[in-house]
Amino acid sequence: MPFKPLVTAGIENALNAFLYRAPALKTARQRLNGKVLRIVLKEFSTPLVLVFSERQLDVLGEWEGEADCSVITHMSVLPKLRDRQQLTALIRSGELEVEGDIQVVQNFVALSDLAEFDPAELLAPYIGDIAAEGISKVIHGGSTFLRKTVQRQQRYAAEVLTEEWRMAPGPLEVAWFAEETAAVERAVNALTKRLEKLEGK
C-alpha cells in the first residue's frame, strides 16, 4: 500500500513540530542539512523519503534522486529509533538494515533522541495553547493513571488468588468435613428415632 499525500503531510507536520521548533536542536539539525534519508517500511509498497534542509524537513512519498542513506525495517521498530543506544543492537539483530551513509541515520536518531516530545506543541497551532496544554496533561495523566490502574489490578488479582488458595480446602479438610457431615447425619437419624419412640408412647 502506498503512502497517501495526506499521510506524508501529517508526518511532515509532526516531525517539523517535533524536530525543528526548538532552537536548542539547531546544531543537531545542521548535521543533517542537505541529506536525504529513505525509510523503507516492509508493510508499505512505497518508501518514505525525508529531505532535510536548514529550516524544515520535507516528507515525500516519491523521490527520483539518490538517497544518502536507506533504512529498511518494520513499523514496529520505528519507536525504538528514538533511543540512540538501541541503534547498533537493532542493526546487529537484523531488525534494521542500513544502506549508504550510516552517519545520516545516526544523526537522525540522535536528533530524535534530543527532541522532547510534547503533544501540546503539536496540537497548539490547531486548537490553541491552553486547550493543547490541557490535552497534553490529560495524555500524561492518563498514561500515569493507566499504569497505576494496571498495577493495582495486578496486585488485586494476586491477592484474590492467594486468598482463594487459602480458602480452598485441602484433601484432608474435605475428608474431615465429609466425616463430620456423616456424624451429624447419624446424630439426626438417632434423634428422629428417639422422638418417634417418645411420640409412640
The 8 nearest C-alpha neighbors of each residue, nearest first, counted from 0:
[[1, 43, 44, 2, 45, 42, 3, 41],
 [2, 0, 45, 44, 43, 3, 60, 46],
 [3, 1, 60, 6, 45, 4, 7, 0],
 [2, 4, 6, 5, 1, 7, 60, 8],
 [5, 3, 7, 6, 8, 2, 60, 59],
 [6, 4, 8, 3, 7, 9, 2, 10],
 [5, 7, 9, 3, 8, 4, 10, 2],
 [6, 8, 10, 4, 9, 5, 58, 11],
 [9, 7, 11, 5, 6, 10, 4, 12],
 [8, 10, 6, 12, 11, 7, 5, 13],
 [11, 9, 7, 13, 8, 12, 14, 6],
 [10, 12, 8, 58, 14, 9, 13, 7],
 [13, 11, 15, 9, 10, 14, 16, 8],
 [12, 14, 10, 16, 11, 15, 17, 9],
 [15, 13, 17, 11, 16, 12, 18, 10],
 [14, 16, 19, 12, 18, 17, 13, 11],
 [17, 15, 13, 14, 20, 18, 19, 121],
 [16, 18, 14, 15, 13, 19, 116, 20],
 [19, 17, 15, 14, 16, 20, 114, 111],
 [18, 20, 15, 16, 21, 17, 55, 54],
 [21, 19, 16, 18, 22, 17, 15, 24],
 [20, 22, 23, 24, 19, 18, 25, 114],
 [23, 21, 24, 25, 20, 19, 26, 18],
 [22, 24, 21, 25, 26, 27, 20, 114],
 [23, 25, 27, 22, 26, 21, 28, 110],
 [26, 24, 28, 22, 27, 23, 29, 21],
 [27, 25, 29, 28, 24, 30, 23, 22],
 [26, 28, 24, 25, 29, 30, 110, 106],
 [29, 27, 25, 30, 26, 31, 24, 32],
 [30, 28, 32, 26, 31, 27, 25, 53],
 [29, 31, 28, 27, 32, 106, 26, 103],
 [32, 30, 29, 34, 28, 51, 33, 103],
 [31, 33, 52, 29, 51, 34, 53, 30],
 [34, 32, 52, 51, 31, 35, 50, 53],
 [35, 33, 31, 51, 32, 50, 67, 36],
 [34, 36, 50, 66, 67, 49, 51, 37],
 [37, 35, 49, 68, 48, 66, 69, 67],
 [36, 38, 48, 69, 47, 66, 68, 49],
 [39, 37, 70, 47, 46, 69, 71, 48],
 [38, 40, 46, 71, 70, 41, 72, 47],
 [41, 39, 73, 72, 42, 43, 71, 74],
 [40, 42, 73, 43, 72, 39, 71, 44],
 [41, 43, 40, 73, 44, 74, 0, 39],
 [44, 42, 0, 41, 45, 40, 1, 46],
 [43, 45, 0, 1, 46, 42, 41, 40],
 [46, 44, 1, 43, 2, 60, 47, 0],
 [47, 45, 39, 38, 48, 60, 40, 37],
 [46, 48, 38, 60, 37, 59, 39, 49],
 [47, 49, 37, 59, 58, 36, 38, 46],
 [50, 48, 58, 36, 35, 57, 37, 51],
 [49, 51, 35, 57, 56, 34, 48, 58],
 [52, 50, 56, 32, 33, 34, 31, 49],
 [53, 51, 32, 33, 55, 54, 56, 50],
 [52, 54, 32, 55, 29, 51, 28, 33],
 [55, 53, 52, 19, 56, 51, 32, 28],
 [56, 54, 52, 53, 15, 19, 51, 57],
 [55, 57, 51, 50, 15, 52, 58, 49],
 [56, 58, 50, 49, 11, 59, 51, 55],
 [59, 57, 49, 11, 48, 7, 50, 56],
 [60, 58, 48, 61, 47, 7, 57, 49],
 [59, 61, 47, 2, 46, 48, 7, 45],
 [62, 60, 59, 63, 48, 46, 47, 45],
 [63, 61, 64, 48, 59, 60, 65, 66],
 [62, 64, 61, 65, 66, 48, 60, 59],
 [65, 63, 62, 66, 35, 61, 67, 48],
 [66, 64, 67, 63, 35, 62, 68, 37],
 [65, 67, 35, 68, 36, 37, 64, 69],
 [68, 66, 35, 100, 99, 36, 34, 65],
 [67, 69, 99, 100, 36, 66, 98, 37],
 [70, 68, 37, 98, 97, 38, 36, 99],
 [69, 71, 97, 38, 96, 39, 37, 98],
 [72, 70, 39, 96, 95, 40, 38, 97],
 [71, 73, 95, 40, 94, 41, 39, 70],
 [72, 74, 40, 41, 75, 76, 42, 77],
 [75, 73, 76, 77, 40, 72, 42, 41],
 [74, 76, 73, 77, 78, 79, 72, 40],
 [77, 75, 74, 79, 73, 78, 72, 80],
 [76, 78, 80, 79, 74, 75, 73, 81],
 [79, 77, 80, 76, 81, 75, 74, 82],
 [78, 80, 77, 81, 76, 82, 85, 86],
 [81, 79, 82, 77, 78, 108, 83, 86],
 [82, 80, 112, 79, 111, 108, 78, 83],
 [81, 83, 80, 84, 112, 85, 79, 108],
 [82, 84, 85, 86, 108, 109, 81, 80],
 [85, 83, 82, 86, 87, 88, 80, 81],
 [86, 84, 88, 83, 82, 87, 89, 79],
 [85, 87, 89, 83, 88, 84, 90, 80],
 [88, 86, 90, 89, 85, 91, 84, 83],
 [87, 89, 91, 85, 90, 86, 92, 84],
 [90, 88, 86, 92, 94, 95, 87, 91],
 [91, 89, 95, 87, 93, 88, 92, 96],
 [92, 90, 88, 93, 89, 87, 94, 95],
 [91, 93, 89, 90, 94, 88, 95, 87],
 [94, 92, 90, 95, 91, 89, 96, 88],
 [95, 93, 89, 92, 72, 90, 96, 76],
 [94, 96, 90, 72, 93, 89, 71, 97],
 [97, 95, 71, 70, 90, 93, 72, 94],
 [96, 98, 70, 69, 95, 71, 101, 99],
 [99, 97, 69, 68, 70, 96, 100, 101],
 [100, 98, 68, 67, 101, 69, 97, 66],
 [99, 101, 68, 102, 67, 103, 98, 104],
 [100, 102, 103, 104, 99, 105, 68, 97],
 [101, 103, 105, 100, 104, 106, 68, 107],
 [104, 102, 106, 101, 105, 100, 107, 68],
 [103, 105, 107, 106, 101, 102, 108, 68],
 [104, 106, 102, 108, 103, 107, 109, 101],
 [107, 105, 109, 103, 104, 108, 102, 110],
 [108, 106, 104, 110, 109, 105, 103, 111],
 [107, 109, 111, 105, 110, 106, 83, 80],
 [110, 108, 106, 112, 107, 111, 83, 105],
 [109, 111, 107, 113, 112, 108, 27, 106],
 [112, 110, 108, 114, 81, 113, 109, 107],
 [111, 113, 81, 109, 110, 114, 82, 108],
 [114, 112, 110, 111, 109, 115, 24, 27],
 [115, 113, 111, 112, 18, 116, 110, 17],
 [114, 116, 117, 113, 17, 112, 111, 18],
 [117, 115, 114, 17, 118, 120, 111, 119],
 [116, 118, 119, 120, 115, 135, 121, 17],
 [117, 119, 121, 120, 135, 122, 116, 131],
 [120, 118, 131, 132, 122, 135, 117, 121],
 [121, 119, 118, 123, 122, 117, 16, 131],
 [120, 122, 118, 119, 123, 16, 13, 124],
 [121, 123, 119, 131, 125, 120, 124, 126],
 [122, 124, 127, 128, 131, 126, 125, 120],
 [125, 123, 122, 127, 126, 121, 128, 120],
 [124, 126, 123, 122, 127, 121, 131, 128],
 [125, 127, 123, 124, 122, 130, 131, 128],
 [128, 126, 123, 130, 129, 124, 131, 125],
 [127, 129, 123, 131, 130, 132, 126, 119],
 [128, 130, 132, 131, 127, 133, 123, 126],
 [129, 131, 133, 132, 128, 127, 134, 126],
 [132, 130, 119, 134, 128, 123, 122, 133],
 [133, 131, 135, 119, 129, 130, 134, 128],
 [134, 132, 130, 136, 131, 135, 129, 137],
 [133, 135, 137, 131, 136, 132, 138, 130],
 [134, 136, 132, 138, 119, 137, 133, 118],
 [137, 135, 139, 133, 134, 138, 140, 132],
 [136, 138, 140, 134, 135, 141, 139, 133],
 [139, 137, 141, 135, 136, 140, 134, 142],
 [140, 138, 136, 142, 141, 137, 135, 143],
 [141, 139, 137, 143, 138, 142, 136, 144],
 [140, 142, 144, 138, 139, 143, 137, 145],
 [141, 143, 145, 139, 144, 140, 146, 138],
 [144, 142, 140, 146, 141, 145, 147, 139],
 [145, 143, 141, 147, 142, 146, 140, 148],
 [144, 146, 142, 148, 143, 147, 141, 149],
 [145, 147, 143, 149, 144, 148, 142, 150],
 [148, 146, 150, 144, 149, 145, 151, 143],
 [149, 147, 151, 145, 150, 146, 144, 152],
 [148, 150, 152, 146, 151, 147, 153, 145],
 [149, 151, 147, 153, 148, 152, 154, 146],
 [152, 150, 148, 154, 149, 153, 147, 155],
 [153, 151, 155, 149, 154, 150, 156, 148],
 [154, 152, 150, 156, 155, 151, 149, 157],
 [153, 155, 151, 157, 152, 156, 150, 158],
 [154, 156, 152, 158, 157, 153, 151, 159],
 [157, 155, 159, 153, 158, 154, 152, 160],
 [156, 158, 154, 160, 155, 159, 153, 161],
 [159, 157, 155, 161, 156, 160, 162, 154],
 [160, 158, 162, 156, 161, 157, 163, 155],
 [161, 159, 163, 157, 162, 158, 164, 156],
 [160, 162, 158, 164, 159, 163, 157, 165],
 [161, 163, 165, 159, 164, 160, 166, 158],
 [164, 162, 166, 160, 165, 161, 159, 167],
 [163, 165, 167, 161, 162, 166, 160, 168],
 [164, 166, 162, 163, 167, 161, 168, 160],
 [167, 165, 163, 164, 162, 168, 161, 169],
 [166, 168, 164, 165, 163, 169, 162, 172],
 [169, 167, 172, 166, 173, 170, 165, 171],
 [168, 170, 172, 171, 173, 167, 174, 166],
 [169, 171, 173, 172, 174, 168, 175, 167],
 [172, 170, 174, 173, 169, 175, 168, 176],
 [171, 173, 175, 169, 174, 170, 168, 176],
 [172, 174, 176, 170, 171, 175, 177, 168],
 [173, 175, 171, 177, 172, 176, 178, 170],
 [174, 176, 178, 172, 177, 173, 171, 179],
 [177, 175, 179, 173, 178, 174, 172, 180],
 [178, 176, 180, 174, 175, 179, 181, 173],
 [177, 179, 175, 181, 176, 180, 174, 182],
 [180, 178, 182, 176, 181, 177, 175, 183],
 [181, 179, 177, 183, 182, 178, 176, 184],
 [180, 182, 184, 178, 179, 183, 177, 185],
 [183, 181, 179, 185, 184, 180, 186, 178],
 [184, 182, 186, 180, 185, 181, 187, 179],
 [183, 185, 181, 187, 182, 186, 180, 188],
 [186, 184, 182, 188, 183, 187, 189, 181],
 [185, 187, 183, 189, 184, 188, 190, 182],
 [188, 186, 190, 184, 189, 185, 191, 183],
 [189, 187, 191, 185, 190, 186, 184, 192],
 [188, 190, 186, 192, 187, 191, 185, 193],
 [191, 189, 187, 193, 192, 188, 186, 194],
 [192, 190, 188, 194, 189, 193, 187, 195],
 [191, 193, 195, 189, 194, 190, 188, 196],
 [194, 192, 196, 190, 195, 191, 197, 189],
 [195, 193, 197, 191, 196, 192, 198, 190],
 [194, 196, 192, 198, 193, 197, 199, 191],
 [197, 195, 199, 193, 194, 198, 192, 200],
 [196, 198, 194, 200, 199, 195, 193, 192],
 [199, 197, 195, 196, 200, 194, 193, 192],
 [200, 198, 196, 197, 195, 194, 193, 192],
 [199, 197, 198, 196, 195, 194, 193, 192]]
